Amino acid sequence: MQDVLRLPPAEICAMQDARLRRMVALCRERHPYYSAAWRGLDLDAVQGVADLWRLPLTPKSALMEAPERFRLDCTGLPVAERALWEVVHTTGSTGDPTPIYMTTHDWQGYVLLNRRVAEISGITERDVIANLFPLTAAAMGAFVRATSLAYGAGAAVCAAMPGAPVGTFGIQRSMDEAIRMVERHRATVLTGVTSFVRRVLLRALELGADFGSVRMCAVTGEASTPALRADMRALMRQLGTAGATIFDRYGSTEGGGLSQCTEEFDWHNPAPDLVLHEVVDPATGRSLADGERGHLAVSHLDRRGTVLLRYLVGDVVSLDRSACPHCGRTAERIVGPVVRTKDLVKVKGMLVNPALLLARLQAVPGISEFQVLVARPGGDLGMDELVVRLAPHPGVDAAALEAEVVAAAQGAVGVRPRVVLEAARAIYDPEQQAKATRFVDTR
């Protein structure tokens, strides 16, 4: 089978051009949103990737407000292209679930994407994957797609189904039961939301659990930092795991997953024949050159359910299309740091990047859990206040840790916080929350 990820860049581009023309033709006739949004445009001029600038960008809000209008009309197409296979959901700023429709054709493409993700990251048919994603009220993409990763790799998978109780059937399991499942099945890969997987490692240490079979944590669902990932590797070594690899899987429910071939490096696009990545100027819609930082936009090249073209994910990144210095693959790579554009906030008149603040705090040793709050105790007439809720590790000098946290926060964003000591479970209860909420603006 041809290795698409090692083709010369010109061949990858030619393949993408052909698939983009087909996708534009389908959307022109069958896509409710794009057939209206593109009215009056010269679509015949869109002959390839170089012409994408002729199409308008798609804001995330458009999908959130009218998801059904992004579903292709597949009437008359072959059964595999029109039969609905599954619906996964993503969430916006309101938290309301937004459905992403996948036909049989789309699902098989996603399994192919995951086969390549597994190849890039080193997951094989010998692995046993423990799905530690929470069971949620709407089918969360990461939970459902853990099986696609296993199917693509030919690996076994077991689902712990942790999380807050949802519905009336009571099928969720506790964290301790999830840990016993990892032991029972001799799981080699733990996949889940980063903060939850970290808490599983901490609890496994408390229980003296046998995690000797585990060699990798495949984490996603929230931003993580090098310091947090280093902390997780240290916990794995304390547990005596077979390996201490942290595979940080970056991606989105709408666009699919990307994969690192080496820890702490760029993210490969595992399916350039299925998904196209651009970095754009959101004000003009202009595509930016490789190495320039801008807003990430994804375009589906071979989809039949929910179809998105030039869809703004909401992250600031850059692209690199040179051959990977580690593995030699030639498809584009996404280069961090990944900055979530919606997260920048003003505190006491200063523009604060929460990602920078959280990264500094995660690098402070001795912290079990923490959360940053921005509050205005006096209402509209009051002053902004930065609060750090803090839970030290057992045996750590709380006063010394508090002083270190204050210095780290002030050095990162120039604002001195007030520290409040609390129990770890009061800050983040993994039995009730899918992921830790690290930054909350309560104003």
CORGI-V523882 format. One record per residue. N is the residue number from 1. RES is the residue in three letters. D_FIRST is the distance of its C-alpha to the first C-alpha in Angstrom with 2 decimals. Layout:
n = (N	N)
res = (RES	RES)
d_first = (D_FIRST	D_FIRST)
This chain:
n = (1	2	3	4	5	6	7	8	9	10	11	12	13	14	15	16	17	18	19	20	21	22	23	24	25	26	27	28	29	30	31	32	33	34	35	36	37	38	39	40	41	42	43	44	45	46	47	48	49	50	51	52	53	54	55	56	57	58	59	60	61	62	63	64	65	66	67	68	69	70	71	72	73	74	75	76	77	78	79	80	81	82	83	84	85	86	87	88	89	90	91	92	93	94	95	96	97	98	99	100	101	102	103	104	105	106	107	108	109	110	111	112	113	114	115	116	117	118	119	120	121	122	123	124	125	126	127	128	129	130	131	132	133	134	135	136	137	138	139	140	141	142	143	144	145	146	147	148	149	150	151	152	153	154	155	156	157	158	159	160	161	162	163	164	165	166	167	168	169	170	171	172	173	174	175	176	177	178	179	180	181	182	183	184	185	186	187	188	189	190	191	192	193	194	195	196	197	198	199	200	201	202	203	204	205	206	207	208	209	210	211	212	213	214	215	216	217	218	219	220	221	222	223	224	225	226	227	228	229	230	231	232	233	234	235	236	237	238	239	240	241	242	243	244	245	246	247	248	249	250	251	252	253	254	255	256	257	258	259	260	261	262	263	264	265	266	267	268	269	270	271	272	273	274	275	276	277	278	279	280	281	282	283	284	285	286	287	288	289	290	291	292	293	294	295	296	297	298	299	300	301	302	303	304	305	306	307	308	309	310	311	312	313	314	315	316	317	318	319	320	321	322	323	324	325	326	327	328	329	330	331	332	333	334	335	336	337	338	339	340	341	342	343	344	345	346	347	348	349	350	351	352	353	354	355	356	357	358	359	360	361	362	363	364	365	366	367	368	369	370	371	372	373	374	375	376	377	378	379	380	381	382	383	384	385	386	387	388	389	390	391	392	393	394	395	396	397	398	399	400	401	402	403	404	405	406	407	408	409	410	411	412	413	414	415	416	417	418	419	420	421	422	423	424	425	426	427	428	429	430	431	432	433	434	435	436	437	438	439	440	441	442	443)
res = (MET	GLN	ASP	VAL	LEU	ARG	LEU	PRO	PRO	ALA	GLU	ILE	CYS	ALA	MET	GLN	ASP	ALA	ARG	LEU	ARG	ARG	MET	VAL	ALA	LEU	CYS	ARG	GLU	ARG	HIS	PRO	TYR	TYR	SER	ALA	ALA	TRP	ARG	GLY	LEU	ASP	LEU	ASP	ALA	VAL	GLN	GLY	VAL	ALA	ASP	LEU	TRP	ARG	LEU	PRO	LEU	THR	PRO	LYS	SER	ALA	LEU	MET	GLU	ALA	PRO	GLU	ARG	PHE	ARG	LEU	ASP	CYS	THR	GLY	LEU	PRO	VAL	ALA	GLU	ARG	ALA	LEU	TRP	GLU	VAL	VAL	HIS	THR	THR	GLY	SER	THR	GLY	ASP	PRO	THR	PRO	ILE	TYR	MET	THR	THR	HIS	ASP	TRP	GLN	GLY	TYR	VAL	LEU	LEU	ASN	ARG	ARG	VAL	ALA	GLU	ILE	SER	GLY	ILE	THR	GLU	ARG	ASP	VAL	ILE	ALA	ASN	LEU	PHE	PRO	LEU	THR	ALA	ALA	ALA	MET	GLY	ALA	PHE	VAL	ARG	ALA	THR	SER	LEU	ALA	TYR	GLY	ALA	GLY	ALA	ALA	VAL	CYS	ALA	ALA	MET	PRO	GLY	ALA	PRO	VAL	GLY	THR	PHE	GLY	ILE	GLN	ARG	SER	MET	ASP	GLU	ALA	ILE	ARG	MET	VAL	GLU	ARG	HIS	ARG	ALA	THR	VAL	LEU	THR	GLY	VAL	THR	SER	PHE	VAL	ARG	ARG	VAL	LEU	LEU	ARG	ALA	LEU	GLU	LEU	GLY	ALA	ASP	PHE	GLY	SER	VAL	ARG	MET	CYS	ALA	VAL	THR	GLY	GLU	ALA	SER	THR	PRO	ALA	LEU	ARG	ALA	ASP	MET	ARG	ALA	LEU	MET	ARG	GLN	LEU	GLY	THR	ALA	GLY	ALA	THR	ILE	PHE	ASP	ARG	TYR	GLY	SER	THR	GLU	GLY	GLY	GLY	LEU	SER	GLN	CYS	THR	GLU	GLU	PHE	ASP	TRP	HIS	ASN	PRO	ALA	PRO	ASP	LEU	VAL	LEU	HIS	GLU	VAL	VAL	ASP	PRO	ALA	THR	GLY	ARG	SER	LEU	ALA	ASP	GLY	GLU	ARG	GLY	HIS	LEU	ALA	VAL	SER	HIS	LEU	ASP	ARG	ARG	GLY	THR	VAL	LEU	LEU	ARG	TYR	LEU	VAL	GLY	ASP	VAL	VAL	SER	LEU	ASP	ARG	SER	ALA	CYS	PRO	HIS	CYS	GLY	ARG	THR	ALA	GLU	ARG	ILE	VAL	GLY	PRO	VAL	VAL	ARG	THR	LYS	ASP	LEU	VAL	LYS	VAL	LYS	GLY	MET	LEU	VAL	ASN	PRO	ALA	LEU	LEU	LEU	ALA	ARG	LEU	GLN	ALA	VAL	PRO	GLY	ILE	SER	GLU	PHE	GLN	VAL	LEU	VAL	ALA	ARG	PRO	GLY	GLY	ASP	LEU	GLY	MET	ASP	GLU	LEU	VAL	VAL	ARG	LEU	ALA	PRO	HIS	PRO	GLY	VAL	ASP	ALA	ALA	ALA	LEU	GLU	ALA	GLU	VAL	VAL	ALA	ALA	ALA	GLN	GLY	ALA	VAL	GLY	VAL	ARG	PRO	ARG	VAL	VAL	LEU	GLU	ALA	ALA	ARG	ALA	ILE	TYR	ASP	PRO	GLU	GLN	GLN	ALA	LYS	ALA	THR	ARG	PHE	VAL	ASP	THR	ARG)
d_first = (0.00	3.81	6.37	8.95	11.59	11.91	12.29	15.91	18.14	19.17	15.75	15.47	19.03	18.55	15.85	18.31	21.19	19.92	19.18	22.52	24.41	23.19	24.13	27.50	28.22	27.68	29.81	32.45	33.18	32.20	32.57	36.19	36.29	34.52	36.12	39.43	38.63	37.27	40.27	41.69	38.65	37.23	33.74	33.00	33.15	30.12	27.49	25.18	25.06	28.04	30.11	29.61	33.10	34.51	33.62	35.78	34.64	34.47	36.67	35.89	39.31	38.37	35.70	38.08	40.94	39.27	35.86	36.15	36.28	32.73	31.36	29.86	31.69	29.04	31.59	30.31	26.59	24.43	25.32	22.17	22.88	26.56	26.97	27.85	25.87	27.51	29.81	29.79	32.48	33.13	36.61	38.60	41.82	43.77	41.61	41.33	37.94	35.86	33.44	29.81	28.62	25.12	24.16	21.68	19.22	20.02	19.87	16.40	15.37	17.41	15.81	12.39	14.49	16.08	13.06	12.51	16.31	16.41	14.01	16.13	19.38	18.91	19.27	17.87	18.31	21.60	23.13	25.79	26.03	29.57	29.67	32.87	32.70	35.91	36.38	37.80	39.71	36.80	33.20	32.13	28.55	28.09	29.58	27.51	24.21	24.69	23.48	20.29	19.65	20.37	18.29	15.21	15.86	17.06	20.43	23.91	26.06	29.81	31.71	35.09	36.12	38.68	40.59	43.76	44.88	43.64	44.95	47.24	45.18	45.21	41.77	41.08	41.33	43.15	41.71	43.28	41.59	38.21	38.93	39.86	36.61	34.67	36.86	36.65	32.87	32.43	30.14	28.07	27.08	29.69	28.50	31.15	33.39	34.31	38.07	37.81	35.56	38.10	40.91	39.16	39.06	42.72	43.79	41.92	44.00	47.16	46.41	45.40	42.16	39.78	36.59	35.73	32.27	31.25	29.14	27.96	29.29	26.82	29.34	29.54	31.92	34.44	34.94	35.29	36.62	36.06	39.36	38.41	35.14	37.13	39.63	36.98	35.70	39.35	39.80	36.78	38.31	41.64	40.04	38.64	35.01	32.32	30.95	31.98	28.89	29.32	26.10	27.55	25.22	26.36	25.70	27.36	27.41	27.17	24.33	22.24	21.76	21.01	20.46	22.12	20.47	24.10	27.24	29.53	27.07	25.48	23.13	19.56	18.32	15.14	14.39	15.65	14.16	16.49	19.42	21.36	23.95	27.19	30.29	33.30	37.08	38.11	41.44	40.16	36.56	35.62	32.24	32.92	31.53	29.27	31.57	34.08	34.71	34.92	33.94	30.35	29.24	26.03	24.79	22.50	20.14	19.01	21.65	24.14	26.51	28.12	27.03	28.09	28.19	29.66	30.62	32.68	31.65	34.88	33.74	34.53	31.79	30.35	26.93	25.41	22.64	22.96	20.39	20.99	23.50	22.30	18.50	17.77	15.63	16.68	16.76	20.39	22.31	25.40	28.36	31.32	33.99	33.32	36.67	37.36	39.54	41.51	42.75	45.21	48.80	52.34	54.56	58.15	57.34	54.44	50.81	48.93	45.21	44.76	41.44	43.37	46.15	43.93	42.05	45.43	46.65	43.53	44.17	47.66	47.78	49.67	48.56	47.56	47.17	48.26	48.37	49.70	51.95	53.44	56.68	59.83	62.51	65.26	63.43	63.18	66.10	64.80	62.89	59.20	58.52	55.47	55.34	53.15	53.12	52.59	52.14	52.51	51.01	53.67	56.05	55.27	58.34	58.11	60.53	58.72	55.34	56.90	58.18	54.80	53.10	55.76	55.29	51.49	51.68	54.43	52.60	49.41	50.96	54.65	55.87	57.71	56.70	58.80	57.35	57.83	57.20	55.75	54.02	50.22	49.82	52.09	49.72	46.44	46.50	42.99	44.29	45.20	42.78	39.01	39.09	41.84	43.52	44.28	46.02	48.40	50.60	53.50	55.57)
